[in-house]
Amino acid sequence: MSKIYLFRHAQASIGKANYDVLSPKGESQAAELGKFLCKEKLIFDKVYVGNLQRQKHTQEIVAKKYKDIGLNMPLPTILEGLNEHQATDAMKIEMPKMIEDKYLKSLKEKLMKNPEKKHSYMMLGFKYFLHKWVNNEIIIEGIIPWSEFRKNSINAIKQITKDIKKGEQIAVFSSGGTISSIIGDVLKLNNELVVADLNFSVRNTSYSTLLYSNNETNLLTFNELPHLKDDMITYV
């Protein structure tokens, strides 16, 4: 039996021009993850990572913690199928065209009255947009649609399991949406909105684990975060 660890990247730079960069807190989260894994002496036989900067940087910080104490972490294999979905990119393009949307207008009015709740209203707006995008109500040229993203992420985990040998431990550094897609497939969820909404529960640098044996993949744990506490715990 083999075990696959699905690590979500550390906190990215929400609200900045380039989201795909770890925040200072994100770098600290990744370091804490690395220290925890080293303390547990968790040795991986193979490492896979997506092609996004926040995913790769998280893995690099963890790998440095291994190197610092003389433990080995294999060089990662890059799999673009582990990249996050492109709902955020789609939203940047489409949101300016949705200024007359009643729900979004109501959120804007609430925000003006309660600016201290900006993050909450932003997340509600994103969830509203995400559902429309997942349901193919919004299709944007040049943006990978949800259905194709799902195929890419599922193919990525199939490629990983294809190369697994009995008893190996595998590390996968990816994103919340990708991890949700993979777990949704493992659990055979057929409601795409439920799969998409799993993303809102996956915490930065948390890990979920899969067991792989006899060509079958099963979920063992979801969203574990033993290495972080209090205000170090984030979701974006």
C-alpha positions, 0 to 999 in steps of 0.5 A, a space after each residue: 500500500 502506498 500513501 500520497 500526501 496532497 499539500 496545499 501551497 502556503 498563503 499567497 498574496 491576496 489583493 496584490 498585483 501578482 497573487 502567485 507569490 507567497 506572502 511573508 506569512 505564507 513563507 512562515 507557514 511553509 517553513 513550519 510545515 517543513 519543520 513538522 515533516 522533518 520532526 516526523 521524519 517523513 521521507 518521500 520517495 517521489 515529489 510532484 509539484 504544479 507549475 505555479 510560483 506559489 506551489 513551487 516556492 512552498 515545496 522549495 521552502 519545505 525542501 530546504 528544511 529537509 536539507 538543513 538537517 540532512 534529510 533527503 527530499 527528491 527533486 520535484 517532477 513538474 506536472 501542469 495538471 496540478 495547477 489551480 483552476 483559472 476562476 480568478 483569471 476569469 473573474 478579473 476579465 468578466 467582473 467589470 461586465 457584471 456591474 448590474 448583477 443584483 447580487 453583486 450590487 447588494 454585496 457592494 452596498 453592504 461593503 460600503 456600509 461595513 468596510 471592515 468586512 471586506 474580505 468576507 464580501 470578497 469571498 462571497 462574490 468569488 463564490 457566486 462567480 465561481 458557481 456561475 463559471 463551474 455551471 458554464 454560465 460564463 465562458 471566456 476565450 483563453 481561459 481553461 474551463 472548469 470541465 477541462 481543469 477537472 480532467 487535467 487534475 484527474 489525469 495528473 493524479 492518474 499519472 502519479 499513481 501509474 508511477 507508484 511502486 508498492 509502499 512508496 510515500 509521495 508528496 504532491 504540492 498543489 492548490 486548494 481547487 486541484 486538491 478538491 478536484 482530486 478528492 472529489 474524483 476519489 469520492 466519486 462526487 457527481 455534483 460539481 458545485 460540491 467539488 468546487 466548494 471543497 476549496 473553501 475548506 482547504 487551509 494553506 499548507 494543510 495536507 490530505 492523504 490518499 491510500 493507493 493499492 491494487 489500482 484503487 485510490 481511497 481517501 484517508 485524511 482531509 485538510 490536516 494542519 497539525 503544524 499551525 495554530 491561531 492567526 497562522 491559519 489561513 484559507 487563501 
